Amino acid sequence: MIQSIFRKEFFKIRVMWLLVLIANLCLLVHIWISTRRLFILDHPEVVWYRVLQLGQIHFEHLKFAPLISGILIACFQFLPEMWGERFRLSLHLPVSAGFAAMGHLLAGLFAYLLVGLTDLGGLWLITSIYFPAQGIMVSLLTALPWAMAGICAYLGMALTLLEPNFRLKAVNLALTAGVAGCYLINVQPGAFTPSLPVLIVPLALMMPAVMVPVFRFRYRRMG
């Protein structure tokens, strides 16, 4: 049953998801052009020094792309469900509310991960063309927290949109903004590397947190 919900949800958002993916691909093309331009204007040694020694980020336009992608995917998935109160139909399925919600979340996370991995893969490809192995590693470790911010944004928006109480919606939205902001703090490239295992903890906690408004919605509607 979860697999059926997963397929149904991914099929529902496939068109808008594809637009998000195309937008991210266009952004990667822009980053490639900008990076190429750096090497046209200066010698490779100069660019490498600015990036590897001075901490200049040649892909700064990618910073908010995962965050925006996570927000959009969550909105495309859950806004129609809550506006038309169609989400309650999923609660009539012969599975628990938790399993039904998990099917929805897994579909959305899968859609986002495809976008996030495309961003990281594109960044790896662009950086590998122009920089040595050290530059590739630093770039990926710098962008990884940004990709995690996208996961946080998706889960946080799901938490907010599924919550039936408007005051709690505001609280959830504020908490999401605060947590996501932690992944986007301006630091030296690669500075988050030692903290990456710790940064996974809020994301792991947000998964079960989304179940709380699901059960609140179920109780209110189906008591």
Beta strands, then each sheet from edge to edge (+ up, - down):
end
